[in-house]
Amino acid sequence: MKQAIVFAALLFATPLAAQSGYEPFGRDPSDPVSSFAIRDKAGNEQQHMVTPAPAPDRIEGERCLPKTRLCFSIKGGDAQMRPQLRIREFGGSSDRSLPIDLIVDADQSLEIWSLGIRRAGHERSGAAGEAVIIGIEAWKHIAYSGGRASKATLSLYRIDGAGTTGAVARQVLSVPLSAEQSIRACFNAKDEKARHNACLDLTSVEAMLVLDPDNAEPMPAMIYRVATGSYPSDIPFREVEDQPKKLTQQDLIPARHPVCSYERKLAWNPATSRFEFDQPAPDCQIFGLQQ
């Protein structure tokens, strides 16, 4: 689709080939297989979570972390029930649900993030106990007269001894992950002609959080990349008085926002027990990125 704004190629570091490891669950054939994996100098590893193969006990929305027996899903998570993070030992007896500090609105939904981190030096080979960092995406969709919008926020949870009785899920980071907005810009045939049928003003954000491969500390460090843009051209960014009466063919291309497309590094702060940015993010409220 001509109006689609695609920036995903800017977000990923060059994947490293995932090494073989213990992986008891088969992959769902419908789940895209990815070789994406990043390992830092300390041995922490970030991989794509996988959806287990169909089975009678399969849990909706469950994702499993390669090289472990652990699978994760959201339990509850609606306006009537505070959500919990369910950790199940695939093929084992351990099945626990941990409280998480997220409040779900009626127009919001939760899902397990597609990437997970297995921390180095804390593995218990073949056992349920692992030190991991798991993400939860909180999606919000809004429809209104003349347009629609959506936003996803990513919350990371540190879990030591995941799958054991002593496991606790502690939130260690919350960042915007995605945002999109479309606003109707044509109201009659004259508008359609003047805008060459480009009748929606679009803004889009795609962010990615990847392991920093140069990190040598026991706790992972991460890189946060954000790519933002608009269509047609930069017109959705302009003030009303600066909007052109007619679009040209040169306007019918996506534009990248120079300030709100950026990169930041995050490091673990033991004083706060959270990941923190090396410098503040730019003011990007125009994209709905305010935290």
C-alpha positions as CSV (number, residue, x, y, z in Angstrom):
1,M,0.0,0.0,0.0
2,K,1.5,3.3,-1.1
3,Q,0.6,5.1,2.1
4,A,2.3,2.5,4.3
5,I,5.2,3.9,6.4
6,V,7.8,1.2,6.9
7,F,10.8,1.9,9.1
8,A,11.4,-1.6,10.5
9,A,14.7,-2.1,8.6
10,L,16.2,0.7,10.6
11,L,15.6,-0.9,13.9
12,F,17.4,-4.2,14.1
13,A,21.0,-4.8,14.8
14,T,22.6,-7.4,12.6
15,P,21.4,-10.8,14.0
16,L,23.8,-13.3,15.2
17,A,23.2,-17.0,14.5
18,A,21.4,-18.6,17.5
19,Q,23.4,-21.4,18.9
20,S,21.8,-24.8,19.6
21,G,20.4,-25.3,23.0
22,Y,17.8,-27.1,25.1
23,E,14.4,-26.4,23.5
24,P,11.8,-29.0,24.4
25,F,8.8,-27.4,22.7
26,G,8.2,-27.7,19.0
27,R,7.4,-24.5,17.0
28,D,4.0,-23.8,15.7
29,P,4.3,-24.1,11.9
30,S,2.3,-20.8,11.5
31,D,4.8,-19.0,13.7
32,P,7.5,-17.3,11.6
33,V,10.9,-18.9,12.4
34,S,13.6,-16.3,13.0
35,S,17.3,-16.7,13.6
36,F,17.4,-13.4,15.4
37,A,19.7,-13.6,18.4
38,I,22.1,-11.2,20.1
39,R,24.7,-12.2,22.7
40,D,26.7,-9.7,24.7
41,K,30.2,-10.1,26.0
42,A,28.9,-11.2,29.4
43,G,26.9,-14.0,27.8
44,N,23.5,-12.5,28.2
45,E,21.4,-13.5,25.2
46,Q,18.3,-12.0,23.5
47,Q,16.2,-14.3,21.3
48,H,12.8,-14.4,19.6
49,M,10.2,-16.1,21.8
50,V,8.5,-18.9,20.0
51,T,4.9,-20.1,19.9
52,P,4.7,-23.8,20.9
53,A,3.2,-26.3,18.6
54,P,-0.6,-26.9,18.9
55,A,-1.4,-29.3,21.7
56,P,-4.4,-30.0,24.0
57,D,-2.9,-28.0,26.8
58,R,-1.8,-25.1,24.7
59,I,-2.5,-21.7,26.2
60,E,-3.7,-18.8,24.1
61,G,-1.0,-16.1,23.6
62,E,1.7,-18.2,25.2
63,R,5.3,-17.7,24.1
64,C,8.3,-19.8,25.1
65,L,12.0,-18.8,25.6
66,P,14.5,-20.9,23.6
67,K,17.1,-22.8,25.6
68,T,14.8,-23.1,28.6
69,R,11.7,-25.1,29.5
70,L,9.8,-21.8,30.3
71,C,6.7,-20.5,28.6
72,F,5.0,-17.2,29.4
73,S,1.4,-15.9,29.0
74,I,-0.9,-13.3,30.5
75,K,-3.6,-14.5,33.0
76,G,-6.6,-12.3,33.4
77,G,-5.8,-8.9,32.1
78,D,-9.2,-7.2,31.6
79,A,-11.0,-4.4,33.2
80,Q,-12.3,-6.7,35.9
81,M,-9.2,-8.6,36.8
82,R,-5.6,-7.4,37.6
83,P,-3.3,-9.2,35.2
84,Q,-0.7,-11.8,36.2
85,L,2.3,-13.2,34.4
86,R,1.9,-17.0,34.1
87,I,5.1,-19.0,33.9
88,R,4.7,-22.7,32.9
89,E,7.4,-25.3,32.7
90,F,6.9,-27.0,29.3
91,G,6.5,-30.7,29.9
92,G,6.9,-30.2,33.7
93,S,4.8,-29.7,36.8
94,S,5.7,-26.0,37.6
95,D,2.9,-23.6,36.7
96,R,2.8,-20.3,38.6
97,S,1.3,-16.9,38.1
98,L,3.0,-13.8,39.4
99,P,1.3,-10.4,40.0
100,I,2.4,-7.6,37.8
101,D,1.9,-3.8,38.3
102,L,-0.2,-3.1,35.2
103,I,-3.7,-1.7,35.2
104,V,-5.7,-2.7,32.1
105,D,-8.4,-0.3,30.8
106,A,-11.4,-1.4,28.9
107,D,-9.9,-0.4,25.5
108,Q,-6.5,-2.0,26.3
109,S,-5.0,-5.5,25.8
110,L,-1.8,-7.2,26.9
111,E,0.5,-9.7,25.2
112,I,3.9,-11.2,25.7
113,W,6.7,-9.3,23.8
114,S,8.2,-11.2,20.9
115,L,11.7,-11.0,22.4
116,G,13.1,-12.3,25.6
117,I,16.5,-12.2,27.4
118,R,18.1,-15.1,29.2
119,R,20.7,-13.8,31.6
120,A,24.2,-15.4,31.7
121,G,25.6,-17.3,34.7
122,H,22.2,-17.9,36.2
123,E,21.0,-20.9,34.2
124,R,19.9,-24.2,35.8
125,S,20.3,-26.5,32.8
126,G,17.2,-28.5,32.2
127,A,15.5,-27.1,35.3
128,A,12.7,-24.5,35.7
129,G,14.8,-22.0,37.5
130,E,16.2,-19.4,35.2
131,A,17.1,-15.7,35.4
132,V,15.2,-14.0,32.6
133,I,13.9,-10.6,31.4
134,I,10.4,-10.9,29.8
135,G,8.5,-8.1,28.2
136,I,4.7,-7.3,28.2
137,E,3.2,-5.2,25.5
138,A,0.2,-3.0,26.5
139,W,-1.9,-2.1,23.4
140,K,-4.5,0.7,23.3
141,H,-6.7,1.3,20.3
142,I,-8.8,4.5,20.0
143,A,-11.4,5.3,17.3
144,Y,-12.9,8.7,17.0
145,S,-14.7,10.8,14.4
146,G,-12.4,11.4,11.5
147,G,-9.6,9.1,12.5
148,R,-8.1,6.4,14.7
149,A,-5.0,5.9,16.8
150,S,-3.1,3.1,18.5
151,K,-0.3,2.9,21.0
152,A,1.8,0.1,22.5
153,T,3.9,0.4,25.6
154,L,6.6,-2.2,26.5
155,S,7.2,-3.1,30.2
156,L,10.2,-5.3,31.0
157,Y,10.1,-7.6,34.0
158,R,13.2,-9.1,35.7
159,I,12.5,-12.6,37.0
160,D,15.1,-14.5,39.0
161,G,14.5,-18.2,39.5
162,A,11.6,-18.1,37.0
163,G,9.4,-21.1,37.5
164,T,10.3,-21.7,41.1
165,T,8.3,-20.9,44.3
166,G,10.6,-17.9,45.1
167,A,10.1,-16.1,41.7
168,V,9.0,-12.5,41.7
169,A,8.3,-10.3,38.6
170,R,9.8,-6.8,39.1
171,Q,9.2,-4.1,36.5
172,V,12.6,-2.7,35.4
173,L,11.6,-0.5,32.4
174,S,8.6,1.0,30.6
175,V,9.1,2.6,27.2
176,P,6.8,3.4,24.1
177,L,7.0,0.6,21.5
178,S,4.7,1.7,18.8
179,A,2.2,4.5,17.9
180,E,0.1,5.2,14.9
181,Q,-2.5,7.9,14.1
182,S,-4.6,8.6,11.0
183,I,-6.7,11.7,10.5
184,R,-9.2,12.2,7.8
185,A,-8.2,15.0,5.4
186,C,-10.7,14.8,2.5
187,F,-14.4,15.7,3.0
188,N,-15.5,16.1,-0.6
189,A,-14.5,15.4,-4.2
190,K,-12.6,18.7,-4.4
191,D,-10.4,17.7,-1.4
192,E,-9.8,14.3,-3.0
193,K,-8.6,15.9,-6.2
194,A,-6.4,18.5,-4.4
195,R,-4.8,15.7,-2.4
196,H,-4.5,13.2,-5.2
197,N,-6.6,10.8,-3.1
198,A,-4.1,10.9,-0.3
199,C,-7.0,11.4,2.1
200,L,-5.4,10.4,5.4
201,D,-2.7,12.3,7.3
202,L,-0.6,9.5,8.9
203,T,2.0,9.5,11.6
204,S,3.8,6.3,12.6
205,V,6.3,5.2,15.2
206,E,8.2,1.9,15.4
207,A,10.7,1.3,18.3
208,M,12.9,-1.6,19.1
209,L,14.9,-2.6,22.2
210,V,17.9,-4.8,21.6
211,L,20.7,-6.1,23.7
212,D,24.0,-4.1,23.5
213,P,26.5,-6.6,22.2
214,D,29.4,-4.6,23.7
215,N,28.2,-4.9,27.3
216,A,30.4,-7.0,29.6
217,E,28.5,-6.4,32.9
218,P,26.5,-9.2,34.5
219,M,23.2,-7.3,34.0
220,P,22.4,-6.6,30.3
221,A,22.6,-3.2,28.7
222,M,20.3,-2.3,25.9
223,I,19.9,0.0,22.9
224,Y,16.6,1.7,22.2
225,R,16.0,2.7,18.6
226,V,13.0,4.8,17.4
227,A,12.0,5.4,13.8
228,T,9.2,7.9,13.2
229,G,7.6,9.3,10.1
230,S,4.5,10.7,8.3
231,Y,2.6,10.6,5.1
232,P,2.1,12.5,2.9
233,S,5.5,14.0,3.3
234,D,5.8,16.1,6.5
235,I,2.4,17.6,6.1
236,P,0.9,16.0,9.2
237,F,3.5,17.8,11.3
238,R,2.7,21.2,10.0
239,E,0.5,23.8,11.7
240,V,-3.0,24.3,10.2
241,E,-2.0,27.7,8.7
242,D,1.0,26.0,7.0
243,Q,-1.0,23.3,5.3
244,P,-0.9,23.5,1.5
245,K,-4.1,23.9,-0.4
246,K,-3.0,21.3,-3.0
247,L,-0.5,18.5,-2.8
248,T,2.1,17.9,-5.4
249,Q,3.5,14.6,-6.6
250,Q,6.6,15.3,-4.5
251,D,4.4,15.3,-1.4
252,L,3.2,11.8,-2.1
253,I,6.1,10.1,-0.3
254,P,6.7,9.2,3.4
255,A,8.9,11.5,5.4
256,R,11.1,10.7,8.4
257,H,11.0,13.0,11.4
258,P,14.6,14.1,12.0
259,V,14.3,14.8,15.8
260,C,12.0,12.0,16.8
261,S,14.0,9.3,15.0
262,Y,16.8,8.6,17.5
263,E,18.9,6.1,19.5
264,R,19.6,5.9,23.2
265,K,21.5,3.5,25.4
266,L,20.2,2.0,28.7
267,A,22.2,0.7,31.6
268,W,21.3,-1.1,34.8
269,N,21.2,1.2,37.8
270,P,21.6,-0.9,41.0
271,A,20.5,2.0,43.2
272,T,17.0,2.1,41.6
273,S,16.9,-1.5,40.3
274,R,15.9,-0.2,36.9
275,F,17.3,0.3,33.4
276,E,17.9,4.0,32.8
277,F,18.6,6.1,29.7
278,D,22.1,7.6,29.1
279,Q,20.4,10.9,28.1
280,P,16.8,12.2,27.9
281,A,14.6,11.4,24.9
282,P,13.5,14.3,22.7
283,D,10.0,15.8,23.1
284,C,7.9,13.8,20.7
285,Q,4.4,14.4,22.0
286,I,3.3,14.9,18.4
287,F,3.7,11.1,18.0
288,G,2.0,10.2,21.3
289,L,5.3,9.2,22.8
290,Q,5.1,11.1,26.0
291,Q,5.6,8.8,29.0
